[in-house]
């Protein structure tokens, strides 16, 4: 940080130039149908975001620091959870969340190789990968069409004596039955991890997702609701889990000092651990087998600025979703359109669409047509991870069959609703879908 008047003056001069720079570097451009790309997602940013990033860069504090501290506090406050820990990606957040649950500090509740974790196959790999990476067994349950989430009943039917955890994502921002599942999990001493990477700001029974489980995870990749570039977060209300999350994120250290901080506890050279000599430097005591998953202050600075816009981003996502839903209802004989979960108000990540098989229409033909119009599309991530090359032959259990998951694999795709899309772009998505489907 600046330490003298001259440096402060120069800093102010640099920051004052940013609005002019932003206007020149990132001018708005008219939408030309068929020529201007219509992405499924992307970062939405302004000169304030750039200024925040530049300000952090001028500090040249290259790891987590004052901006990271502020972001963690403000993000936890926004979601209404006690503890938030910034990490370098949403994937790392998921890895960290499951790693923490293997700690010996949790006693008989610690996850051990061979224990089962209930999840869905119709999702993104990084929800399932940590299960395999810790020697656990994924138990796949089917999803419901329209919401693309597992039902409460399907989760209960999947439980076995080996079940130790439930790890589910709120699909495309549409909440799963987290309140009911959390109540069941608490009653049966089963951990619940909420993957909220696509669902920041989604509400269920009037509460934000991420507040129901033991641990929740978020992503701040440019495609998501706010961005820090690369980045994510792990949240919990449990003081015990909070301590473990910090330890696993920060190399497995027993010490809770932040980067650049010494002797926070006041007992740095007066404690005894394991078979180490008494008074061994607490900064180099490792109580867990952890990682270094911290994010940088520059990432956190962008996140702080983005957080101020989050309410507006969420409103636009909801408005864009409703706009598409209203405009596409006329194709209900050919398309299965999405529906929000009961008692929910999703902060939508995307707009999922299924082509009804009985129509004889081909999904890939439609996707190729849309892509030729520069309209971005995506499949529902891995669709059926059990059929993906990386998971073939890997140990897993299927509870109740995956009929709807295979339906997703063969018929579902999604288009964007992110705040960078204008009504002109949404209209072009709709008219292009109508044109292709009505021509066949």
Secondary structure, DSSP 8 states (H G I E B T S, - for coil): ---SHHHHHHHHHHHHTHHHHHHHHS------TTTS-B-S------HHHHHHHHHHHHHT--SS-HHHHHHHHHHHHHHT-SEEEEES-HHHHHHHHHHHTT-GGGGGGS--TT-EEEEESSS-HHHHHHHHHTT-EEEEE---TTT-S--HHHHHHH--TTEEEEEEE-GGG---SHHHHHHHHHHTT-EEEEE-TT-TT-EETTEETTSSSSEEEEE-STTSSS--SS-EEEEES-HHHHHHHHHHHBTTBS----TT---TTS-TTS---TTS-TT--GGG-B-S---B----HHHHHHHHHHHTTHHHHHHHHHHHHHHHHHHHGGGTTTEEE----TTEE---SEEEEEE-GGGT--HHHHHHHHHHTTB--EESTTSSGGGSGGGTT--EEEES--HHHHHHHHHEEEEE--TT--HHHHHHHHHHHHHHHHH-
